[in-house]
């Protein structure tokens, strides 16, 4: 029996020629030709919906391109299914982990092989793995269950898995979105070294210009399904990349910051709650958000932000401590939220703030359907709901085929616009937000951040939880880091340093 | 504010011009055509089943029509069986709007009937205008508590409402057997243990000119009121939000727990009324005949009606017709009693399978027409 691992060979070259993909009348990918030379680290940029994932899915055999072809090492390659792509040496690392958490790293590697035998001779496999690891520039603990590994180690293991499977061309789909900046640098540094050694070729989908500049050699930009630019990274500045991605449109300047913070609106004291697993505690000793101030909470997901949001929305009971809004205890009932003008923008609004199968009109009226002026109503007013929905949809430029269309039929940006329209209308004194721009494109992001800033400038206290550090640096007046369920760091934005924040996000307090 | 956009924003069509009637029709027809298609597919598969038994589907459906809907007499037979189905289906449909699958309406029917039958003994001699509402209230109360407890368990302890309600139906039947054979037994009932027969004054009679009791009218009224509650009131809207996404409802501060307990209790109360009418209008006393399976057929009715209380009315009549015809079918075609159950089972499986089609067919989603 041959060794499970092919010996490290040369990196391969991959080229797409006039790749086109149509879904009905919609052209998702339009005549895209990209050549990725052996051993290069190629970045693929583009807004959401620009066709990046369509291109990658065509290359990996998940879709069959309508026309065009792919060359691997200058030979025509047919990829009717992912298995064929794997056989050619093409592999993909996804944004989210595809490892089995309860198995060890070694088990994950062996079971991922197509030719894994029915009965596995572990002694032999272990020896082969040890030999494989010895040839790799980085390693991970092989005998621990994967769930005990940190996010950075998991992502390294994902990459090792591809190498172990003999893949010579790796597509990385936003590989650092769940990593701290330090972890991201480590992982990408290793990938870069493998490319320079001529062992693999990499194409990385990313939104982070910093990573493109630091690691990639060349960059291709897609917009509306077309290839709008390909260049060497050394020839481009961040502003150039943004311009190519955005086309003629200009990025608006970040909204100006006006006014000074006022009195405390939200304050948490000695708050304790159990986390999702029920094993750990969320501990917020003191958190205060003042009027006219954005407090940004940075952190890797899963460090208690979700639980904090649930505590503030009344979905998770407090074990101890208190929440006060405008100086009085707050229990997050509908009545209290209304009287104190508290509004929430949970992350993934379609799943946390909307009923996907209900209509746009109905969703927009979730906050006000039972109001009649300042009083309450028992009978619904269909006419009032329609009028309100029509006004807000127009005012917030929500693109919807019809007000009767189900909310789920809207694009991500339009769902977020509709939810913003619902929550930011009327008087807002406290706004609690979680990852408002996750998965949205540039224009939607700029617009939504401008709305948040406008709320702040209008005197609202804003608590912004975000995994996107750039977002926090842009919007926040004060930045906090949440790590292991606690607030690990707090600084006014003027004194905050990205590197320091990154260390605290990773749980070091150096 | 300098907001950039790639293209001019087309005003949503809902604003400038009302959505085309064709689009509106397409949107609404999804909830009608899919269940109808599933029903027809189920009947066709049952036809194959009959053929495998060497029987003629045409003869079967012909007999069903004749015995269920062919004559004034068969219509009356069908309609008398409709009333409990209406109530039982509401017991499924109301919680379903909150996203709960309650399948134990049978338990509330049985308990409501027993409460009514037991109370009737104590009220004999009272004026019917006072006694009947009291008996109905008792049945509704017991049924409401029975299914409301399922909602309470769901909300407070996270107990699966489907399993809890089903198991509680078995408890209810066992409890009924205990009560009618023990404490509430009429010593005169020998072969079939029952509560004391209701005095004639406390019986609910027929609709004038028909051989159909008043339960039908009250059941239809209940459907109408349930529809108004769900579609036209803020409580119903809140319930629909909670059913569409409980998390979003909580973030909006809606009292999800109270809605769950309230809607399950209301559904149980209506199922309890089904028991009340069975006792006061059909059997004349509470006994094991209460567990006739209306609670389970009601599940099928509610699912076929997509939990729309108004649609429950025609669907309940249709299925009552099938039940009414089972005797004739048995005699004429020499088919066993369980044949009707096979039919209901096949239709139910077809309905459940059709659930996967919602939101998938472009025909019913006008916003996707243009991207064809």
Interface residues (C-beta under 8 A of the other chain):
Chain A: X23 X24 X25 X26 X246 X247 X249 X250 X251 X252 X253 X255 X313 X314 X315 X332 X333 X334 X335 X336 X337 X338 X344 X346 X351 X352 X353 X354 X355 X356 X357 X358 X360 X361 X362 X366 X367 X369 X370 X376 X377 X378 X379 X380 X386 X389 X390 X393 X394 X397 X398 X399 X400 X401 X402 X403 X404 X405 X406 X408 X409 X443 X446 X447 X450 X451 X454
Chain B: X1 X2 X3 X4 X5 X6 X9 X10 X11 X12 X13 X14 X15 X19 X23 X24 X27 X231 X232 X233 X234 X235 X236 X237 X238 X240 X241 X243 X244 X245 X247 X248 X250 X251 X252 X253 X254 X255 X359 X365 X366 X367 X368 X370 X371 X372
